[in-house]
Amino acid sequence: MGRRWTAMSDDCIFCSIVAGELPSHTVYETEETLAFLDANPLAPGHVLVIPKAHHERLDELPEELASTVLETLYQLVSPVETAVEADGTTVAFNNGSAAGQEVPHVHGHIIPRFESDDGGPIHAVAGSPPNLSDDELETIADTIADRT
């Protein structure tokens, strides 16, 4: 099944859940990932998907493990929507405390969405959008492309 990552952090709530030291409402598990209901849900059926190994940021995951986490998210979107009769889902990662990441362990959110939930699009999470010129957009695009 590929490589298993076992790094854990003693002071991480998600590592404690993986170790069985704290309870969770587990909905799916693989050798490398765990998915469970969020203890502070934004909607019924709000699921968190984590790598079992401790990594604080998405960009710190080994590439193969990152693919496994995304595969788990992919596998769960439809069952989550069906289970709570959602009209859609928002799937997202908060990467770093400045982005709103509250638990320093990579976790993806599957948040069921409903036509009547008054929630906004993903663009609403970042506050006021910047007013960027085409030249600024081009510079940013080039800088990102140069680093990939």
Salt bridges, closest charged atoms under 4 A:
GLU29 OE2 - LYS52 NZ 2.63
ASP38 OD2 - HIS46 NE2 3.37
ASP59 OD1 - ARG57 NE 3.14
ASP117 OD2 - ARG113 NE 2.76
